Amino acid sequence: MKRLFCLASALTLTLCSIASAQTGDLKVRFEFGGAAAVPALVNVDKDVEYCGKHKLVNERLVVNPNNKGIKNVVLYVYTGRGGSKLDDVAPANKTHTLANDKCRFEPHIVIAQTGDTLKVTNPDTVGHNANLGFFNNKQQNFTIPAGQEKSVELKESEPAPIPIDCNIHPWMKSYIVVLDHHFAAKSDENGDLLIKGLPAGELVFRVYHEAGGIKEVKVDGKDEEWSRSRFEIDIKPGMNDLGTVTIPADFAD
């Protein structure tokens, strides 16, 4: 009888371990709840001969005119106060490139994990500047001459997306999200994003867009309120499709 009990206990532990190891993916589409405005052209008043030929636009809010998808919505598992408790995630030690390309930052948003490196490059023929206003990592503000680069170690997670500015060309802005895990994604030009390999179970997510707070939304047509731009969802093993999240047109500050 004791042997049977031990076998049963071992089986239970094994099943629990398998269950806890199960993962799921989260799919979301973000849609603008109004007419898709054409991004305004940037007033290029520095290095006009070079920067002025690239037809730069304000990238603060980019909406697809064909399907109203919102680009650059960031979604991630929130682990701050009142958020999810995650097991430690091993560092990936990746290098992310942020290019000063044609007098704009590319990409507009970088998502990184602690232990990663940000490599800021300058393929342009004019000099640029990168001002990183970190809270927890060492603040950086450096000039990058044409054809050169500089690497920044991301040793700590940050409480929010951090702006990166070029003080030489004030229209240039990007953001970096530094988390202690890799459960994050940003929406593409169609408003779609996918976070893979999430641990199954209840998770708190935070949504971010630089144009304004996302609080009152419609999820597949149903009204929801995301207090502090957060919501909770039970991640099931396999694919989890949240559907289309429509953000009201007046969310932008």
Secondary structure, 3 states (H helix, E strand, C coil): CHHHHHHHHHHHHHHHHHHHHCEEEEEEEEEEECCCCCCCECCCCCCHHHHHHHCCECCCCCECCCCCEECCCEEEECCCCCCCCCCCCCCCCCEEEEEECCCCEECCEEEEECCCEEEEECCCCCCEEEEECCCCCCCEEEEECCCCEEEEECCCCCCCCEEEECCCCCCCEEEEEEECCCCEEECCCCCEEEEEEEECEEEEEEEECCCCCCCEEEECCEEEECHHHEEEEEECCEEEEEEEEEEEHHHCC
